[in-house]
Amino acid sequence: VKSEGPKLVPFFKATCVYFVLWLPTSSPSWFSALIKCLPIFCLWVFLLAHGINFLVSHRSASRILAGLIFSAVGDAFLIWQEQGYFIHGLLMFAITHILYSSAFGMKPLDLKAGLLMGLVSSSCYAFLYSYLSGPFTYLVAVYIALIGFMGWRAVAGMQLCNDLWTWTKLSACIGAMLFMVSDLTIALNKFCFPVPYSRVIIMATYYAAQMLIALSAVESRDEEDFRKRS
């Protein structure tokens, strides 16, 4: 963690800039899109700082980087969501969750965690269903299924015993859960009722989630370094 912390300083500074400027969503602009995406750009740099060879040789890290790229595009679309670009943003984040799921992998399977995430996802959709109409009825269902699957793979990968690099798997798990909280808050605020302090909740949990998921990408390099030291 000490070795990775300094590389995240630009991310923390960019996040502070976003919350300090707090640009209104009612008047979207390319500048506000840049400020919103800047922390995610910094996470690109965080992963790229580990070297191109690292990203090429470790598929999980390269897929997380790809997910961050689609996330930034999705963030930009959501700046103009009132102008009809909400579905575009939804699509970009759906691709992000597919990439993250692929990065987390299918081992261990952990069907109990899958059942739990399935119940949570189904409950969320059941609550939202009566508020949805038109294409959102099925688009939200697909999106919840994808983010629920991503959450399952992140939770399944967390091993608290006999695992040398638990902190990275734990960061992926917490990051996935925070991502779900962020997106659920968006859904409640958009389709159901105004959520108090919704923007703070959405963005704080979102940025924290992306940072933790980006941190989980360094696990493979840590294991490789440990083998060399051994």
Rosetta constraint file for C-alpha pairs under 8 A:
AtomPair CA 1 CA 5 HARMONIC 5.93 0.50
AtomPair CA 2 CA 6 HARMONIC 7.51 0.50
AtomPair CA 3 CA 7 HARMONIC 7.95 0.50
AtomPair CA 4 CA 8 HARMONIC 6.89 0.50
AtomPair CA 5 CA 9 HARMONIC 6.95 0.50
AtomPair CA 7 CA 46 HARMONIC 5.78 0.50
AtomPair CA 7 CA 49 HARMONIC 7.79 0.50
AtomPair CA 8 CA 12 HARMONIC 6.48 0.50
AtomPair CA 8 CA 42 HARMONIC 7.73 0.50
AtomPair CA 8 CA 43 HARMONIC 7.48 0.50
AtomPair CA 8 CA 46 HARMONIC 6.45 0.50
AtomPair CA 9 CA 13 HARMONIC 6.25 0.50
AtomPair CA 10 CA 14 HARMONIC 6.06 0.50
AtomPair CA 10 CA 39 HARMONIC 7.74 0.50
AtomPair CA 10 CA 42 HARMONIC 6.08 0.50
AtomPair CA 11 CA 15 HARMONIC 6.12 0.50
AtomPair CA 11 CA 38 HARMONIC 7.91 0.50
AtomPair CA 11 CA 39 HARMONIC 4.97 0.50
AtomPair CA 11 CA 40 HARMONIC 7.47 0.50
AtomPair CA 11 CA 42 HARMONIC 5.05 0.50
AtomPair CA 11 CA 43 HARMONIC 6.42 0.50
AtomPair CA 12 CA 16 HARMONIC 6.23 0.50
AtomPair CA 12 CA 39 HARMONIC 7.39 0.50
AtomPair CA 13 CA 17 HARMONIC 6.26 0.50
AtomPair CA 14 CA 18 HARMONIC 6.35 0.50
AtomPair CA 14 CA 35 HARMONIC 7.75 0.50
AtomPair CA 14 CA 38 HARMONIC 5.98 0.50
AtomPair CA 14 CA 39 HARMONIC 5.04 0.50
AtomPair CA 14 CA 42 HARMONIC 7.59 0.50
AtomPair CA 15 CA 19 HARMONIC 6.46 0.50
AtomPair CA 15 CA 38 HARMONIC 7.69 0.50
AtomPair CA 15 CA 39 HARMONIC 5.54 0.50
AtomPair CA 15 CA 207 HARMONIC 7.59 0.50
AtomPair CA 16 CA 20 HARMONIC 5.96 0.50
AtomPair CA 17 CA 21 HARMONIC 6.00 0.50
AtomPair CA 17 CA 35 HARMONIC 7.48 0.50
AtomPair CA 18 CA 22 HARMONIC 5.76 0.50
AtomPair CA 18 CA 23 HARMONIC 7.71 0.50
AtomPair CA 18 CA 35 HARMONIC 5.82 0.50
AtomPair CA 18 CA 36 HARMONIC 6.19 0.50
AtomPair CA 23 CA 32 HARMONIC 6.17 0.50
AtomPair CA 24 CA 28 HARMONIC 7.34 0.50
AtomPair CA 25 CA 79 HARMONIC 6.56 0.50
AtomPair CA 28 CA 32 HARMONIC 6.33 0.50
AtomPair CA 28 CA 33 HARMONIC 7.41 0.50
AtomPair CA 28 CA 79 HARMONIC 5.82 0.50
AtomPair CA 28 CA 80 HARMONIC 6.15 0.50
AtomPair CA 29 CA 33 HARMONIC 6.27 0.50
AtomPair CA 29 CA 79 HARMONIC 7.77 0.50
AtomPair CA 30 CA 34 HARMONIC 6.08 0.50
AtomPair CA 31 CA 35 HARMONIC 6.28 0.50
AtomPair CA 32 CA 36 HARMONIC 6.13 0.50
AtomPair CA 32 CA 79 HARMONIC 7.71 0.50
AtomPair CA 33 CA 37 HARMONIC 6.09 0.50
AtomPair CA 33 CA 75 HARMONIC 7.33 0.50
AtomPair CA 33 CA 76 HARMONIC 5.27 0.50
AtomPair CA 33 CA 79 HARMONIC 6.23 0.50
AtomPair CA 34 CA 38 HARMONIC 5.80 0.50
AtomPair CA 34 CA 76 HARMONIC 7.81 0.50
AtomPair CA 35 CA 39 HARMONIC 7.87 0.50
AtomPair CA 36 CA 75 HARMONIC 7.11 0.50
AtomPair CA 36 CA 76 HARMONIC 7.74 0.50
AtomPair CA 37 CA 41 HARMONIC 6.28 0.50
AtomPair CA 37 CA 72 HARMONIC 5.52 0.50
AtomPair CA 37 CA 75 HARMONIC 6.43 0.50
AtomPair CA 37 CA 76 HARMONIC 7.06 0.50
AtomPair CA 38 CA 42 HARMONIC 6.29 0.50
AtomPair CA 39 CA 43 HARMONIC 6.50 0.50
AtomPair CA 39 CA 207 HARMONIC 7.46 0.50
AtomPair CA 40 CA 44 HARMONIC 6.48 0.50
AtomPair CA 40 CA 68 HARMONIC 6.60 0.50
AtomPair CA 40 CA 69 HARMONIC 7.96 0.50
AtomPair CA 40 CA 71 HARMONIC 7.74 0.50
AtomPair CA 40 CA 72 HARMONIC 6.28 0.50
AtomPair CA 40 CA 207 HARMONIC 7.85 0.50
AtomPair CA 40 CA 210 HARMONIC 7.59 0.50
AtomPair CA 41 CA 45 HARMONIC 6.52 0.50
AtomPair CA 41 CA 72 HARMONIC 7.45 0.50
AtomPair CA 42 CA 46 HARMONIC 6.14 0.50
AtomPair CA 43 CA 47 HARMONIC 6.35 0.50
AtomPair CA 43 CA 68 HARMONIC 7.59 0.50
AtomPair CA 43 CA 211 HARMONIC 6.94 0.50
AtomPair CA 43 CA 214 HARMONIC 6.82 0.50
AtomPair CA 44 CA 48 HARMONIC 6.11 0.50
AtomPair CA 44 CA 65 HARMONIC 6.30 0.50
AtomPair CA 44 CA 68 HARMONIC 6.92 0.50
AtomPair CA 44 CA 69 HARMONIC 7.58 0.50
AtomPair CA 45 CA 49 HARMONIC 5.86 0.50
AtomPair CA 46 CA 50 HARMONIC 7.24 0.50
AtomPair CA 47 CA 51 HARMONIC 7.64 0.50
AtomPair CA 47 CA 55 HARMONIC 7.85 0.50
AtomPair CA 47 CA 61 HARMONIC 7.67 0.50
AtomPair CA 47 CA 65 HARMONIC 6.94 0.50
AtomPair CA 47 CA 214 HARMONIC 7.25 0.50
AtomPair CA 47 CA 217 HARMONIC 7.92 0.50
AtomPair CA 48 CA 52 HARMONIC 6.35 0.50
AtomPair CA 48 CA 55 HARMONIC 7.55 0.50
AtomPair CA 50 CA 54 HARMONIC 6.36 0.50
AtomPair CA 50 CA 55 HARMONIC 7.68 0.50
AtomPair CA 51 CA 55 HARMONIC 6.65 0.50
AtomPair CA 52 CA 56 HARMONIC 6.11 0.50
AtomPair CA 53 CA 57 HARMONIC 5.98 0.50
AtomPair CA 54 CA 58 HARMONIC 5.98 0.50
AtomPair CA 54 CA 61 HARMONIC 7.97 0.50
AtomPair CA 54 CA 221 HARMONIC 7.51 0.50
AtomPair CA 55 CA 59 HARMONIC 6.78 0.50
AtomPair CA 55 CA 61 HARMONIC 5.65 0.50
AtomPair CA 55 CA 62 HARMONIC 4.95 0.50
AtomPair CA 56 CA 62 HARMONIC 6.62 0.50
AtomPair CA 58 CA 62 HARMONIC 6.55 0.50
AtomPair CA 58 CA 220 HARMONIC 7.09 0.50
AtomPair CA 59 CA 63 HARMONIC 6.03 0.50
AtomPair CA 59 CA 103 HARMONIC 6.98 0.50
AtomPair CA 60 CA 64 HARMONIC 6.25 0.50
AtomPair CA 60 CA 102 HARMONIC 7.31 0.50
AtomPair CA 60 CA 103 HARMONIC 4.06 0.50
AtomPair CA 60 CA 104 HARMONIC 6.82 0.50
AtomPair CA 60 CA 217 HARMONIC 6.50 0.50
AtomPair CA 61 CA 65 HARMONIC 6.26 0.50
AtomPair CA 61 CA 103 HARMONIC 7.03 0.50
AtomPair CA 61 CA 217 HARMONIC 4.72 0.50
AtomPair CA 61 CA 218 HARMONIC 7.10 0.50
AtomPair CA 62 CA 66 HARMONIC 6.20 0.50
AtomPair CA 63 CA 67 HARMONIC 6.09 0.50
AtomPair CA 63 CA 99 HARMONIC 5.56 0.50
AtomPair CA 63 CA 100 HARMONIC 6.62 0.50
AtomPair CA 63 CA 102 HARMONIC 7.29 0.50
AtomPair CA 63 CA 103 HARMONIC 5.69 0.50
AtomPair CA 64 CA 68 HARMONIC 6.24 0.50
AtomPair CA 64 CA 99 HARMONIC 6.57 0.50
AtomPair CA 64 CA 100 HARMONIC 5.75 0.50
AtomPair CA 64 CA 103 HARMONIC 6.38 0.50
AtomPair CA 64 CA 213 HARMONIC 7.58 0.50
AtomPair CA 64 CA 214 HARMONIC 6.63 0.50
AtomPair CA 64 CA 217 HARMONIC 6.88 0.50
AtomPair CA 65 CA 69 HARMONIC 6.36 0.50
AtomPair CA 65 CA 214 HARMONIC 7.66 0.50
AtomPair CA 66 CA 70 HARMONIC 6.42 0.50
AtomPair CA 66 CA 96 HARMONIC 7.58 0.50
AtomPair CA 66 CA 99 HARMONIC 7.15 0.50
AtomPair CA 67 CA 71 HARMONIC 6.07 0.50
AtomPair CA 67 CA 95 HARMONIC 7.25 0.50
AtomPair CA 67 CA 96 HARMONIC 4.33 0.50
AtomPair CA 67 CA 97 HARMONIC 7.24 0.50
AtomPair CA 67 CA 99 HARMONIC 5.60 0.50
AtomPair CA 67 CA 100 HARMONIC 6.38 0.50
AtomPair CA 68 CA 72 HARMONIC 6.27 0.50
AtomPair CA 68 CA 96 HARMONIC 7.07 0.50
AtomPair CA 68 CA 210 HARMONIC 7.69 0.50
AtomPair CA 69 CA 73 HARMONIC 6.58 0.50
AtomPair CA 70 CA 74 HARMONIC 6.13 0.50
AtomPair CA 70 CA 92 HARMONIC 5.48 0.50
AtomPair CA 70 CA 93 HARMONIC 6.66 0.50
AtomPair CA 70 CA 95 HARMONIC 7.05 0.50
AtomPair CA 70 CA 96 HARMONIC 5.87 0.50
AtomPair CA 71 CA 75 HARMONIC 6.07 0.50
AtomPair CA 71 CA 92 HARMONIC 6.38 0.50
AtomPair CA 71 CA 93 HARMONIC 5.75 0.50
AtomPair CA 71 CA 96 HARMONIC 6.23 0.50
AtomPair CA 72 CA 76 HARMONIC 6.32 0.50
AtomPair CA 73 CA 77 HARMONIC 6.38 0.50
AtomPair CA 73 CA 89 HARMONIC 7.36 0.50
AtomPair CA 73 CA 92 HARMONIC 6.73 0.50
AtomPair CA 74 CA 78 HARMONIC 6.23 0.50
AtomPair CA 74 CA 88 HARMONIC 7.06 0.50
AtomPair CA 74 CA 89 HARMONIC 4.13 0.50
AtomPair CA 74 CA 90 HARMONIC 6.96 0.50
AtomPair CA 74 CA 91 HARMONIC 7.64 0.50
AtomPair CA 74 CA 92 HARMONIC 4.95 0.50
AtomPair CA 74 CA 93 HARMONIC 6.00 0.50
AtomPair CA 75 CA 79 HARMONIC 6.54 0.50
AtomPair CA 75 CA 89 HARMONIC 6.66 0.50
AtomPair CA 76 CA 80 HARMONIC 7.30 0.50
AtomPair CA 76 CA 89 HARMONIC 7.65 0.50
AtomPair CA 77 CA 81 HARMONIC 6.37 0.50
AtomPair CA 77 CA 85 HARMONIC 5.54 0.50
AtomPair CA 77 CA 86 HARMONIC 6.64 0.50
AtomPair CA 77 CA 88 HARMONIC 6.33 0.50
AtomPair CA 77 CA 89 HARMONIC 5.03 0.50
AtomPair CA 78 CA 85 HARMONIC 6.38 0.50
AtomPair CA 78 CA 86 HARMONIC 5.59 0.50
AtomPair CA 78 CA 88 HARMONIC 7.98 0.50
AtomPair CA 78 CA 89 HARMONIC 5.52 0.50
AtomPair CA 80 CA 84 HARMONIC 6.94 0.50
AtomPair CA 80 CA 85 HARMONIC 5.74 0.50
AtomPair CA 80 CA 86 HARMONIC 7.34 0.50
AtomPair CA 81 CA 85 HARMONIC 4.46 0.50
AtomPair CA 81 CA 86 HARMONIC 4.28 0.50
AtomPair CA 81 CA 87 HARMONIC 7.96 0.50
AtomPair CA 81 CA 89 HARMONIC 7.86 0.50
AtomPair CA 82 CA 86 HARMONIC 7.24 0.50
AtomPair CA 85 CA 89 HARMONIC 6.42 0.50
AtomPair CA 86 CA 90 HARMONIC 6.20 0.50
AtomPair CA 87 CA 91 HARMONIC 6.17 0.50
AtomPair CA 88 CA 92 HARMONIC 6.40 0.50
AtomPair CA 89 CA 93 HARMONIC 6.33 0.50
AtomPair CA 90 CA 94 HARMONIC 6.10 0.50
AtomPair CA 90 CA 143 HARMONIC 7.61 0.50
AtomPair CA 91 CA 95 HARMONIC 6.36 0.50
AtomPair CA 92 CA 96 HARMONIC 6.33 0.50
AtomPair CA 93 CA 97 HARMONIC 6.27 0.50
AtomPair CA 94 CA 98 HARMONIC 6.45 0.50
AtomPair CA 94 CA 143 HARMONIC 6.00 0.50
AtomPair CA 94 CA 146 HARMONIC 6.62 0.50
AtomPair CA 94 CA 147 HARMONIC 7.47 0.50
AtomPair CA 95 CA 99 HARMONIC 6.28 0.50
AtomPair CA 96 CA 100 HARMONIC 6.17 0.50
AtomPair CA 97 CA 101 HARMONIC 5.98 0.50
AtomPair CA 97 CA 146 HARMONIC 6.25 0.50
AtomPair CA 97 CA 147 HARMONIC 5.79 0.50
AtomPair CA 97 CA 150 HARMONIC 5.89 0.50
AtomPair CA 98 CA 102 HARMONIC 6.21 0.50
AtomPair CA 98 CA 146 HARMONIC 6.78 0.50
AtomPair CA 98 CA 150 HARMONIC 7.10 0.50
AtomPair CA 99 CA 103 HARMONIC 6.18 0.50
AtomPair CA 100 CA 104 HARMONIC 6.23 0.50
AtomPair CA 100 CA 150 HARMONIC 6.53 0.50
AtomPair CA 101 CA 105 HARMONIC 6.30 0.50
AtomPair CA 101 CA 149 HARMONIC 7.05 0.50
AtomPair CA 101 CA 150 HARMONIC 4.65 0.50
AtomPair CA 101 CA 151 HARMONIC 7.94 0.50
AtomPair CA 101 CA 153 HARMONIC 6.08 0.50
AtomPair CA 101 CA 154 HARMONIC 7.51 0.50
AtomPair CA 102 CA 106 HARMONIC 7.84 0.50
AtomPair CA 104 CA 153 HARMONIC 5.89 0.50
AtomPair CA 104 CA 154 HARMONIC 6.06 0.50
AtomPair CA 104 CA 157 HARMONIC 7.03 0.50
AtomPair CA 105 CA 153 HARMONIC 6.65 0.50
AtomPair CA 106 CA 153 HARMONIC 6.62 0.50
AtomPair CA 107 CA 156 HARMONIC 7.68 0.50
AtomPair CA 107 CA 157 HARMONIC 7.02 0.50
AtomPair CA 108 CA 156 HARMONIC 6.24 0.50
AtomPair CA 108 CA 157 HARMONIC 6.32 0.50
AtomPair CA 109 CA 153 HARMONIC 7.87 0.50
AtomPair CA 109 CA 156 HARMONIC 6.50 0.50
AtomPair CA 110 CA 114 HARMONIC 6.55 0.50
AtomPair CA 110 CA 156 HARMONIC 5.49 0.50
AtomPair CA 111 CA 115 HARMONIC 6.06 0.50
AtomPair CA 112 CA 116 HARMONIC 6.24 0.50
AtomPair CA 113 CA 117 HARMONIC 6.14 0.50
AtomPair CA 113 CA 152 HARMONIC 6.05 0.50
AtomPair CA 113 CA 155 HARMONIC 6.74 0.50
AtomPair CA 113 CA 156 HARMONIC 6.19 0.50
AtomPair CA 114 CA 118 HARMONIC 5.99 0.50
AtomPair CA 114 CA 149 HARMONIC 7.59 0.50
AtomPair CA 114 CA 152 HARMONIC 5.24 0.50
AtomPair CA 114 CA 153 HARMONIC 7.88 0.50
AtomPair CA 114 CA 156 HARMONIC 7.79 0.50
AtomPair CA 115 CA 119 HARMONIC 6.22 0.50
AtomPair CA 116 CA 120 HARMONIC 6.29 0.50
AtomPair CA 117 CA 121 HARMONIC 6.01 0.50
AtomPair CA 117 CA 148 HARMONIC 5.91 0.50
AtomPair CA 117 CA 149 HARMONIC 7.41 0.50
AtomPair CA 117 CA 151 HARMONIC 6.97 0.50
AtomPair CA 117 CA 152 HARMONIC 5.82 0.50
AtomPair CA 118 CA 122 HARMONIC 5.97 0.50
AtomPair CA 118 CA 148 HARMONIC 6.68 0.50
AtomPair CA 118 CA 149 HARMONIC 7.86 0.50
AtomPair CA 119 CA 123 HARMONIC 6.03 0.50
AtomPair CA 120 CA 124 HARMONIC 6.27 0.50
AtomPair CA 120 CA 148 HARMONIC 7.95 0.50
AtomPair CA 121 CA 125 HARMONIC 6.28 0.50
AtomPair CA 121 CA 144 HARMONIC 6.21 0.50
AtomPair CA 121 CA 145 HARMONIC 6.76 0.50
AtomPair CA 121 CA 148 HARMONIC 5.77 0.50
AtomPair CA 122 CA 126 HARMONIC 6.01 0.50
AtomPair CA 123 CA 127 HARMONIC 6.25 0.50
AtomPair CA 124 CA 128 HARMONIC 6.30 0.50
AtomPair CA 124 CA 184 HARMONIC 7.92 0.50
AtomPair CA 125 CA 129 HARMONIC 5.74 0.50
AtomPair CA 125 CA 140 HARMONIC 7.76 0.50
AtomPair CA 125 CA 141 HARMONIC 6.52 0.50
AtomPair CA 125 CA 144 HARMONIC 7.15 0.50
AtomPair CA 126 CA 130 HARMONIC 7.73 0.50
AtomPair CA 128 CA 132 HARMONIC 6.54 0.50
AtomPair CA 128 CA 187 HARMONIC 7.86 0.50
AtomPair CA 128 CA 188 HARMONIC 7.56 0.50
AtomPair CA 128 CA 191 HARMONIC 7.57 0.50
AtomPair CA 128 CA 192 HARMONIC 7.25 0.50
AtomPair CA 129 CA 137 HARMONIC 6.79 0.50
AtomPair CA 131 CA 191 HARMONIC 5.90 0.50
AtomPair CA 131 CA 192 HARMONIC 5.94 0.50
AtomPair CA 132 CA 136 HARMONIC 5.96 0.50
AtomPair CA 132 CA 137 HARMONIC 5.25 0.50
AtomPair CA 132 CA 191 HARMONIC 6.70 0.50
AtomPair CA 133 CA 137 HARMONIC 5.37 0.50
AtomPair CA 135 CA 139 HARMONIC 6.06 0.50
AtomPair CA 136 CA 140 HARMONIC 5.45 0.50
AtomPair CA 136 CA 141 HARMONIC 7.98 0.50
AtomPair CA 137 CA 141 HARMONIC 6.60 0.50
AtomPair CA 138 CA 142 HARMONIC 6.21 0.50
AtomPair CA 139 CA 143 HARMONIC 6.17 0.50
AtomPair CA 140 CA 144 HARMONIC 5.99 0.50
AtomPair CA 141 CA 145 HARMONIC 6.20 0.50
AtomPair CA 142 CA 146 HARMONIC 6.27 0.50
AtomPair CA 143 CA 147 HARMONIC 6.23 0.50
AtomPair CA 144 CA 148 HARMONIC 5.81 0.50
AtomPair CA 145 CA 149 HARMONIC 6.06 0.50
AtomPair CA 146 CA 150 HARMONIC 6.22 0.50
AtomPair CA 147 CA 151 HARMONIC 6.10 0.50
AtomPair CA 147 CA 180 HARMONIC 6.96 0.50
AtomPair CA 148 CA 152 HARMONIC 6.19 0.50
AtomPair CA 148 CA 180 HARMONIC 7.86 0.50
AtomPair CA 149 CA 153 HARMONIC 6.36 0.50
AtomPair CA 150 CA 154 HARMONIC 6.28 0.50
AtomPair CA 150 CA 176 HARMONIC 7.13 0.50
AtomPair CA 151 CA 155 HARMONIC 6.10 0.50
AtomPair CA 151 CA 173 HARMONIC 7.16 0.50
AtomPair CA 151 CA 176 HARMONIC 5.28 0.50
AtomPair CA 151 CA 177 HARMONIC 6.53 0.50
AtomPair CA 151 CA 180 HARMONIC 7.78 0.50
AtomPair CA 152 CA 156 HARMONIC 5.92 0.50
AtomPair CA 153 CA 157 HARMONIC 6.22 0.50
AtomPair CA 154 CA 158 HARMONIC 6.86 0.50
AtomPair CA 154 CA 169 HARMONIC 7.37 0.50
AtomPair CA 154 CA 172 HARMONIC 5.71 0.50
AtomPair CA 154 CA 173 HARMONIC 4.75 0.50
AtomPair CA 154 CA 176 HARMONIC 6.48 0.50
AtomPair CA 155 CA 172 HARMONIC 7.84 0.50
AtomPair CA 155 CA 173 HARMONIC 5.03 0.50
AtomPair CA 157 CA 169 HARMONIC 6.15 0.50
AtomPair CA 157 CA 173 HARMONIC 7.76 0.50
AtomPair CA 158 CA 166 HARMONIC 6.85 0.50
AtomPair CA 158 CA 169 HARMONIC 4.99 0.50
AtomPair CA 158 CA 170 HARMONIC 5.66 0.50
AtomPair CA 158 CA 173 HARMONIC 6.69 0.50
AtomPair CA 159 CA 163 HARMONIC 6.19 0.50
AtomPair CA 159 CA 166 HARMONIC 6.36 0.50
AtomPair CA 159 CA 169 HARMONIC 7.38 0.50
AtomPair CA 160 CA 166 HARMONIC 6.24 0.50
AtomPair CA 165 CA 169 HARMONIC 7.22 0.50
AtomPair CA 165 CA 219 HARMONIC 6.78 0.50
AtomPair CA 165 CA 222 HARMONIC 7.67 0.50
AtomPair CA 165 CA 223 HARMONIC 7.50 0.50
AtomPair CA 166 CA 170 HARMONIC 5.94 0.50
AtomPair CA 167 CA 171 HARMONIC 6.06 0.50
AtomPair CA 168 CA 172 HARMONIC 6.35 0.50
AtomPair CA 168 CA 215 HARMONIC 6.56 0.50
AtomPair CA 168 CA 216 HARMONIC 4.44 0.50
AtomPair CA 168 CA 217 HARMONIC 7.59 0.50
AtomPair CA 168 CA 218 HARMONIC 7.41 0.50
AtomPair CA 168 CA 219 HARMONIC 5.80 0.50
AtomPair CA 169 CA 173 HARMONIC 6.26 0.50
AtomPair CA 169 CA 216 HARMONIC 6.11 0.50
AtomPair CA 169 CA 219 HARMONIC 7.84 0.50
AtomPair CA 170 CA 174 HARMONIC 6.17 0.50
AtomPair CA 171 CA 175 HARMONIC 5.83 0.50
AtomPair CA 171 CA 212 HARMONIC 4.98 0.50
AtomPair CA 171 CA 213 HARMONIC 6.39 0.50
AtomPair CA 171 CA 215 HARMONIC 6.93 0.50
AtomPair CA 171 CA 216 HARMONIC 5.96 0.50
AtomPair CA 172 CA 176 HARMONIC 6.08 0.50
AtomPair CA 172 CA 212 HARMONIC 5.90 0.50
AtomPair CA 172 CA 213 HARMONIC 4.80 0.50
AtomPair CA 172 CA 215 HARMONIC 7.66 0.50
AtomPair CA 172 CA 216 HARMONIC 5.41 0.50
AtomPair CA 173 CA 177 HARMONIC 6.36 0.50
AtomPair CA 174 CA 178 HARMONIC 6.16 0.50
AtomPair CA 174 CA 209 HARMONIC 7.19 0.50
AtomPair CA 174 CA 212 HARMONIC 7.24 0.50
AtomPair CA 175 CA 179 HARMONIC 6.14 0.50
AtomPair CA 175 CA 208 HARMONIC 6.81 0.50
AtomPair CA 175 CA 209 HARMONIC 3.87 0.50
AtomPair CA 175 CA 210 HARMONIC 6.52 0.50
AtomPair CA 175 CA 211 HARMONIC 7.51 0.50
AtomPair CA 175 CA 212 HARMONIC 5.04 0.50
AtomPair CA 175 CA 213 HARMONIC 5.45 0.50
AtomPair CA 176 CA 180 HARMONIC 6.34 0.50
AtomPair CA 176 CA 209 HARMONIC 6.31 0.50
AtomPair CA 176 CA 213 HARMONIC 7.28 0.50
AtomPair CA 177 CA 181 HARMONIC 6.35 0.50
AtomPair CA 177 CA 209 HARMONIC 7.66 0.50
AtomPair CA 178 CA 182 HARMONIC 6.15 0.50
AtomPair CA 178 CA 205 HARMONIC 5.32 0.50
AtomPair CA 178 CA 206 HARMONIC 6.65 0.50
AtomPair CA 178 CA 208 HARMONIC 7.26 0.50
AtomPair CA 178 CA 209 HARMONIC 5.29 0.50
AtomPair CA 179 CA 183 HARMONIC 6.22 0.50
AtomPair CA 179 CA 205 HARMONIC 6.52 0.50
AtomPair CA 179 CA 206 HARMONIC 5.58 0.50
AtomPair CA 179 CA 209 HARMONIC 5.38 0.50
AtomPair CA 179 CA 210 HARMONIC 7.68 0.50
AtomPair CA 180 CA 184 HARMONIC 5.94 0.50
AtomPair CA 181 CA 185 HARMONIC 6.13 0.50
AtomPair CA 181 CA 202 HARMONIC 7.69 0.50
AtomPair CA 181 CA 205 HARMONIC 7.03 0.50
AtomPair CA 182 CA 186 HARMONIC 6.40 0.50
AtomPair CA 182 CA 201 HARMONIC 6.79 0.50
AtomPair CA 182 CA 202 HARMONIC 4.53 0.50
AtomPair CA 182 CA 203 HARMONIC 7.16 0.50
AtomPair CA 182 CA 205 HARMONIC 5.57 0.50
AtomPair CA 182 CA 206 HARMONIC 5.65 0.50
AtomPair CA 183 CA 187 HARMONIC 6.24 0.50
AtomPair CA 183 CA 202 HARMONIC 7.16 0.50
AtomPair CA 184 CA 188 HARMONIC 6.13 0.50
AtomPair CA 185 CA 189 HARMONIC 6.00 0.50
AtomPair CA 185 CA 195 HARMONIC 7.31 0.50
AtomPair CA 185 CA 198 HARMONIC 6.70 0.50
AtomPair CA 185 CA 201 HARMONIC 7.46 0.50
AtomPair CA 185 CA 202 HARMONIC 6.27 0.50
AtomPair CA 186 CA 190 HARMONIC 5.97 0.50
AtomPair CA 186 CA 198 HARMONIC 7.56 0.50
AtomPair CA 186 CA 202 HARMONIC 6.69 0.50
AtomPair CA 187 CA 191 HARMONIC 5.73 0.50
AtomPair CA 187 CA 192 HARMONIC 7.31 0.50
AtomPair CA 188 CA 192 HARMONIC 4.89 0.50
AtomPair CA 188 CA 193 HARMONIC 6.06 0.50
AtomPair CA 188 CA 194 HARMONIC 7.35 0.50
AtomPair CA 188 CA 195 HARMONIC 7.02 0.50
AtomPair CA 189 CA 193 HARMONIC 5.32 0.50
AtomPair CA 189 CA 194 HARMONIC 4.83 0.50
AtomPair CA 189 CA 195 HARMONIC 5.32 0.50
AtomPair CA 189 CA 198 HARMONIC 7.01 0.50
AtomPair CA 190 CA 194 HARMONIC 7.48 0.50
AtomPair CA 194 CA 198 HARMONIC 7.65 0.50
AtomPair CA 197 CA 201 HARMONIC 6.34 0.50
AtomPair CA 198 CA 202 HARMONIC 5.92 0.50
AtomPair CA 199 CA 203 HARMONIC 6.02 0.50
AtomPair CA 200 CA 204 HARMONIC 5.79 0.50
AtomPair CA 201 CA 205 HARMONIC 6.00 0.50
AtomPair CA 202 CA 206 HARMONIC 5.94 0.50
AtomPair CA 203 CA 207 HARMONIC 5.97 0.50
AtomPair CA 204 CA 208 HARMONIC 6.19 0.50
AtomPair CA 205 CA 209 HARMONIC 5.93 0.50
AtomPair CA 206 CA 210 HARMONIC 6.25 0.50
AtomPair CA 207 CA 211 HARMONIC 6.18 0.50
AtomPair CA 208 CA 212 HARMONIC 6.21 0.50
AtomPair CA 209 CA 213 HARMONIC 6.15 0.50
AtomPair CA 210 CA 214 HARMONIC 6.04 0.50
AtomPair CA 211 CA 215 HARMONIC 6.16 0.50
AtomPair CA 212 CA 216 HARMONIC 6.32 0.50
AtomPair CA 213 CA 217 HARMONIC 6.91 0.50
AtomPair CA 214 CA 218 HARMONIC 7.74 0.50
AtomPair CA 215 CA 219 HARMONIC 7.92 0.50
AtomPair CA 218 CA 222 HARMONIC 6.35 0.50
AtomPair CA 219 CA 223 HARMONIC 6.33 0.50
AtomPair CA 220 CA 224 HARMONIC 6.27 0.50
AtomPair CA 221 CA 225 HARMONIC 6.15 0.50
AtomPair CA 222 CA 226 HARMONIC 6.16 0.50
AtomPair CA 223 CA 227 HARMONIC 6.28 0.50
AtomPair CA 224 CA 228 HARMONIC 6.41 0.50
AtomPair CA 225 CA 229 HARMONIC 6.28 0.50
AtomPair CA 226 CA 230 HARMONIC 6.15 0.50
